[in-house]
Structure formats: C-alpha cells, structure tokens
Amino acid sequence: MNKKYIVGIIGALLIIMFAITAAVSIRPNIQNFERVDLIQFDESIDVVGYRTIYTMEKLIDYLLNKPGGYMSNDKLPPFIMLDDITSWEKGAISVLRENSIAIRRHFTRSVGAQSLEDKDAVGAQVNINIDNESWMFPSVEGWLWSDGKYVVARNHYANLVKRLIDDNPDDGNFYARATSFSDALDAYNRILGSLSQRLSASVGGINLPSTTNDRSASEAKVTSVSEYITPWAELDDVFWEAQGAVWALEELFDALEYDFYTVLKDKNAVLTVRQIREELKMAQAVVLSPMILNNTNIYGLTGNHSLILANYISRASATMIDLKKLIDNG
C-alpha cells in the first residue's frame, strides 16, 4: 500500500479519536460556559424524599449513559486513555456511595435501632458499593444478558421513588429529621476534607500525630511529625476526582435543601445550605487552561489550579461544619 495512504489513514484515525475524546470530555453541567440543569423534577410531586431519591437515580443513570458511557472500567482505546473522565467518575461515585449509606441507615428508617431497613435502599447501597473499575464478575454496566451492578442500584432507587409517591402508607418512607441530616453531613465533609488535603498537598505539608493534645489517647502505631506531598503526576487525577465529587454533592444538596426545608428553616440554616451550594458551583467553573497547572512552590511562576480548587472545597467544608452546628444546636 502506498505510504501516503497509510499516513492518511493514520491521520484520519487520530482526528476521529481526538473528536471522540473531545465530545465525551464535556462535564455534564457545563456547556458553552453556561450551567445546564441535569435533573428535571416533576413539580406536581410534593412528597418528602422524592427529590433526594430521584436525584440518586438520575445521577447514576447519567454516569452510565452520558456521552461515551461509563469509562472507569473500559479496557480499550480511546476511552482507556481518558484518565480525567475516569477520575471525575470516581469522585462522583464516592459521593453517591456515602449518600446511599445515609439513605439506607438514616433517611428511610424510622426512629430506633430496631427499625427495619428499606429493601430498595439496601439493594441500591450494596450494588453501588462494588469496585468502580469492575468490568466483569461483577460488571458495573452489565451485558446484553444481564444488568450491571450500578444498573441494579439505579433501578432500586427508581422503585423506591415509585413506592414513596404511591398511595400505600405502609410501603416506602423517607424521614427528614435533623439528626439524620447531621449524620449525613459528617460523611459529606469527610470526603471534602480528604480532597482538600490532597489538593493542597501539591505544595507539601506537615502531618502532626493524631493524638496531639489528647493525653488519654493511644494508637496502635506510634507516629511522629511527618511531611507529605501529593506527587506531581497524581495531582491531575486528584483535581478531576474532586471535580466529580463537588458535582455530585452540589446536585444532591439541591434536592436535600428541598426535602429537609422544614428542618433547615426551623434551624435557621436555609441560607447556610445555599452558601455551600454556591461554593460547590464556583468550584466547577470552566478550566480555560489546556492542562492542570500545579506548582511545587506556593508562589510559582504560574497559577496552581489544585490550590484554587482546594480553596473552594475548604470554604464549602467550613460552611458545612457551621451547618452541622446549626442543625445540632440551632
């Protein structure tokens, strides 16, 4: 075959691959620099819990069916090379897993340790908890002859939505309590705290022993003051993992504000929730740079995208701490 034809074919394949990767790399809430609402609620349904459970269903559905589909478990090019998207998916899944635990343990159980768990809340939590990179035995997305684990989790939430809004008062419920919301906030904030630390570690930091200033505390292994830094090669993945987490959290807080509005209003905490949402929105602004820039020096020659994102996340985390105080003591 003529060398010109070979070069032309290779060039065409590269262009097609570039076009595909560009098309599937657009974040869900950013199109042409404008935010786009992903979830459309049925405004005629005014049932406590409907928006939170429906949001979980739709977020999982989006991860599975977005342009390019779910990519974290892909084994072939070009999708296997899209590490930014797979990191973004990982961050989103981490939030959905924590919220699935809150739904199972707190939101769908009546008061008391002896209360029964909701069958769909249990099924969803168990299935979404599998390895996000699993492609076979079990599969995240499934095959022609069987549903994947995340598909099963989505279907459980879809079924829970139906049970919440039907006319049977004894089958399916959602309890919007202050204590439940407070417990969920702890889980959300642990995710934000970890991400903020890993992003800030682009310039290094110091780890103090966790038992400092607690004379009665003990630990299995004696630790001392140590330095830590997120390796330069990993910061890009951490950045996009954080982007996925704040995306999922912001979508969930929109629903949680609605479902827990009575509790939040009673605790004078509605504006605090909205402030958290604003910080999470700002964290998802369009990245104009063709690559994520991260200096190992705080005041380097270029900007540090990781520190900027860590700032927004830290502000959201601090506001979430204030929110928990209001919920617990307001």
N, C-alpha and C positions, 0 to 999 in steps of 0.2 A: 504493500500500500504506500502511496506517495506520502512523504514526510509532512507535506503541507496539510494533507487531510488529517493525519494523526494529531498534529498540533492544533488544527481547527477543532477536532472532536474534543480534545482535552480542554481547550479553551472554553468551548460551549458547555462542557460538563461543569467546569469551575464556575462559570457565570450562573448556571442553573442552581448549583449548590449554594452560591452566595445569595441568590434571590430567595431561595427557600429559607435559609438561616435568618435572613433579614425579616422575612414575613412572619416567622414563628417566634421572633425575639421581642415583639412588642408587648409591653406589660398590659394587663387587662384594663386598668383604669386610666391609661394614658394613650390618647390618640390625637395626633396633630396638636400636641401640647395642651389639650383640654381633657379634663376628667370626664369619664363616662361611667354612669351608674350601671353596675353589672347586674344587680338584683332588682327586679320589679315585683313589688308586693301587691297582693290583692287587697286594695284598700277597703273592700267591703267586709273583710275578715278582721274582727276586733277581739281576738282571743289571746289571752296571756300565753306567751311562749311560742306563738305561731311564727313570729319573725325570727327568733333565735334558731329554732329547729329548721325552718325553711332556708335560712342563710347557710346552715351547715350542709344541707342537701345540695344547694346550688354551688357552694364553693368547691365541694368535692366533684360535682358534675363538671364544673369549669376546668379543674385540673385535669380531668380525664379527657375532655373534649375540646379544649382550647386549640387554636391553630397549631398543628404539629402533634397534637395529642399529649399524653403524659410521656415525659422523656427520661426521667431519672433511671428507668430500668432498660433503656434502649441499648442495644449491643452493636449496632451498625451505624456507619456514617450516613448523612452528616450529623444526625442528632446526637450521637455519642460524643461529638466534639463540642456541643453547646453546654459547657460547664456552667455558664452564668444562669441559664434557664433551670438546669437541674439543681443548682444551689438555691435558686429562688423557690422552686417547688419544695425543697427540703425545709426551708424556713416556714412556708405556709403550712405544710403537713405538721410541723412541730406544734403550731398553734392549734390546729384542728384536733390533734391528739389530746392536748391539755383541756380543750373545751369539751371534748367528748367525755372525758373523765368527770368534769363538772356536771355535765348533763346527766350522766349515769348516777353519780353519788349524791348530788345536791338538788338539781333543778327538777328531776322527775320523781323524787322520793318524798313521801310525806314525813312529817317530823318524827324522829325516833330511830334508834339504831336497828330496831326490829322490823322496820318497814320493808315492803317488797320492792325489788328493783324492777324497772320497766323493761320488758322483754326486748323492745326495739332499741332502747338506749344501751342495753348490754350488748346486743348484737352489733350495733354500729361501733361501739368502743373497741370491742375485741377485734373486729375486722380492719379497722383503720390503724391498728397498732402493729401491723406486720411491717417488715423491712420495706422502706420506700423504694429500694432498688431491686426488689424481688421481681423476677420476670417469669419464673416457673417454679411450681411446687413450694409455695403457692404463687399465683400470679396476681399482680396488682390490678391489671386491666382485664385479665381473663382471656379466653379463647372463643372460637366460634361455638364450641360445645359447652362452655361453662362461663359463669360470671366470675370476674376477678374479685379480690377481697375488698378493694375500695368501691367497686360497683355495688357489692353487697351492703357495705356501710351506707352508701348513698341511698340505697333502696330502703334500708331500715329507717333512715330519717324521713324519707318520703312517706313511709307507712305511719310513722309517728305523727307527722303533720295531719294525715287523714284522721287518725284517732283523736287528736287534740280538738279538731274542729267539728267532729260529728256530734250526734245528739245523745250519745251514750255517756252518762256521767261517771260510770264505773270502769271505763276502759281508756286509759291515757290521760295524764295530767301534767301540769307544769306549775311549780311552786316558786313564785317570785318573792323570795324572802331576803331580808337584809343579811342574815348570816350566810346564806348560800352565795350571794354576790360577793361578800367579803372573802370567803374561801376561794372563790374563783379568781379574785384579784391577786391573791398570793401567787397562784400558778402563772398568771399572765406576766406578773412582774419578775418572776424568776427567769422567764425567757428573755425579757428586755434587759435585765441586769447582766445576764451572761453575754448577750450580744454586744452590749455597750462596752463591757470589759474587753472582749476580743477585738472589737473595732479600735478602741483606744490603745490597745497594745501594739498598734503599728509603730509607736514611738517608745515602746517598752514601759515597764512599770515595776513596782515593788509589791511583793506579797508578804503581808505580815502573818504570823501564826494566828490561826482562827481562835485560839484560846487566850489571846492577849486581853488583859484587863479583866479576866474572869478566874479568880484564884481557885474556885471549886471545880473548874472544868478539867477534863482529861481527854486524851486522844490515843488512838491505837498506835500511831507512829509519831514520834517527836519530830516536829518541823521547826524550821528556823526562817529568818528573813531570807527571801529569795527573789531574784529578778525573773521577769517573764516578758516575752515578746511574741507576738503573732508573726511567724515567718512571712517575709515579703511575698513569697509565691502563693501563700494561702489567703492573703488579705482580700483579693478579688472575690474569691468564693465566699468568704465571710460577709463581705459587703452585700452580695446578692442574696445570701441566705437571710440577712437582716431585712432586706427589701421585701422578701416574700413574707416574713413574719409580720412586719408592720402593715402590709397589705391585708392579710387575713384578720389581724387584730382590728384594724380600722373598720372593715366590713362588719365584723362581729359587734363592735361597740355601737354601731349604728342601730343594730337590732336590739342589743341589750338595753340601750337607753329607752327604747320604746316599751319593751316588755317589763322593765323594772322602774318605769317612770314614777309610779306611785311611791315606791320606796325612796327613790332619789329625791323626789320633791319633798317628802317628809323629812329627809336628812339634809335638805338644802344643798344638794350635791349635783343638780342637773347641769349647772354651768361648768362644774369640775369635769364631768364626763365629756362635755363638748370641747373643753380645752385639751383633753387627752386626744380626742379625735383630730383636732386641728394640728397638733404636733405630729401625729402619725401621717396626716395628709401632707404636711410640709416635707416630711422625710422621704416622700415618694415623688418629689419633683423630678422633672426630666433631667437626665445627666447629659450635658452637652459635650463632654469630653469623649473622644473615641475610645478611651481606656480609663480605668480607675487609677487615679494617681495617689500614691501613698509614700510620703517621705519618712525616712527613719529619724529625721530631725523635726521637731515641732515647728520651727520657723525656717523651713527649707525654701528653695527657690520656687517651687510650685505649690499649688494647693494640696490639701490632704483630704480626699473625699471620705475616708474612713472616719476621721475625726469630726467632720461636719455631720455625718450620719449619726455618729455616737452622741453628738450634742443633742440632736432632736430626740433620740431614743432616751437619753438620760433625763431630758425635760419631761417626756411622757411618763417615764418611770417615777420621777419625783412627784408629779401630779397624781399618779396612781397611788402613791403612798399617802398623800393628803386625802384622796378619795376614800381609801380604806379607813382612815381615822374618822372621817365624817360618817361613814357607814356604821362603824363600830360605836362611836361616841356621840354622833350628832343628834 
